[in-house]
Every structure is written in structure tokens, then in C-alpha cells.
């Protein structure tokens, strides 16, 4: 099977999740991300810090990311603020902000990045997958 065909089929093979193809941003070797970690963008970290400072009841809470089955529409990402860490959770921390992913959901989101996006009609956390693409 050709590389072109594999690239076109990749989103279908990933459980019909909504994948976005982006070039991996350039970084120095010291900042090279771990391939199986779940990363957070600067916008994600900024928004979580804003939530912590605006509402004292949310201070110190972690962003929990989960993947739920959506029936015939595939999988859905679920975000909430949580102050409990379960035994099977994986915790990712950057700049004092924590992201928690349960062990089952981790298999679906490892290597991804959580971003916070503000648009005209909505603002939301979202999961983005970066693919390294080689040009021949």
C-alpha cells in the first residue's frame, strides 16, 4: 500500500476521531517533547490559570481529559475541572498547571496536545494531534 493511501486512511484508523494535521512546531533539542506525553499549549495553560484566579472554588483544580464512546458518531473528548486523582490517572504538569488523563483514555490521546481556542461563536479546550510529515 502506498504512503499516500496510508496518510488518507489514517483518520479512519484512529477511531474516527477528529484529527487535525499540523506541522510540529520547531523547538530546540532541550525542549523536545516526549512522544507519548499529553502536552498543553500556552493558550491552554493561560486559560486554566485565568480560571483559577477568577473563581476561588476552581483554584488548584486539574483539567481532566477523558474519551467517551459516542455510539455511531465515534468518540468524544470530555473536559472538566477536577480536584481528585485516581490511582490509574496519568498527570502531566507544565508551569504549575496539571492535566489528568485516566488510563483508558490515555491510549487514545497519547502524543496529542491540548489547546484552548477562542472563535467568534465558541471557545473551548480541544485535542490536537501533530503529525511529522516528511516531504520527498
ZIFEN-V837093 format. One record per residue. N is the residue number from 1. SS is DSSP state (@ for helix, = for strand, . for the rest). OMEGA is omega in degrees with one decimal (NA if undefined). Layout:
BEGIN
n/ss/omega
N/SS/OMEGA
N/SS/OMEGA
END
This chain:
BEGIN
n/ss/omega
1/./-175.9
2/./177.5
3/@/179.6
4/@/179.9
5/@/178.4
6/@/178.1
7/@/-179.3
8/@/-177.8
9/@/-174.6
10/@/179.3
11/@/178.9
12/@/-178.2
13/@/179.8
14/./173.8
15/./177.9
16/./174.5
17/./178.4
18/./-178.5
19/./175.9
20/./179.6
21/./177.3
22/./171.4
23/./176.8
24/./179.9
25/./178.5
26/./177.7
27/./178.3
28/./-179.6
29/@/-179.7
30/@/-178.5
31/@/-177.9
32/./-177.2
33/./175.4
34/./-172.9
35/./-177.3
36/./178.6
37/./170.8
38/./-172.0
39/=/175.6
40/=/176.9
41/./176.4
42/@/177.4
43/@/178.6
44/@/-179.3
45/@/179.4
46/@/-178.1
47/@/178.7
48/@/176.8
49/@/175.9
50/@/179.1
51/@/179.4
52/@/-177.1
53/@/-178.5
54/@/-175.1
55/./-176.1
56/@/178.1
57/@/179.9
58/@/-177.6
59/./178.3
60/./179.9
61/./-178.9
62/=/173.7
63/=/179.0
64/=/177.3
65/=/177.4
66/=/176.2
67/=/179.3
68/=/176.0
69/=/-177.6
70/./-179.1
71/@/-177.1
72/@/179.3
73/@/176.3
74/./-177.6
75/=/177.2
76/=/173.7
77/=/179.8
78/=/178.5
79/=/171.6
80/=/174.9
81/=/-174.1
82/=/177.0
83/./-179.7
84/./175.7
85/./178.5
86/./-176.9
87/./-177.1
88/./-179.6
89/./170.7
90/=/-176.9
91/=/176.6
92/=/-175.4
93/=/175.5
94/=/178.5
95/./176.6
96/./179.6
97/=/-177.2
98/=/174.5
99/=/-177.2
100/=/178.7
101/=/177.3
102/./-172.1
103/@/-179.5
104/@/179.5
105/@/-178.4
106/@/-179.5
107/@/-179.5
108/@/-172.7
109/@/-178.7
110/./-177.9
111/./-178.1
112/=/178.5
113/=/175.7
114/=/-178.8
115/=/171.9
116/=/-174.4
117/=/175.7
118/=/178.9
119/./-179.4
120/./-174.0
121/./179.3
122/./170.2
123/=/-173.7
124/=/168.0
125/=/177.7
126/=/178.8
127/=/-179.1
128/=/175.4
129/=/175.9
130/./177.0
131/./173.2
132/./179.8
133/./177.0
134/./178.1
135/./-178.4
136/./NA
END
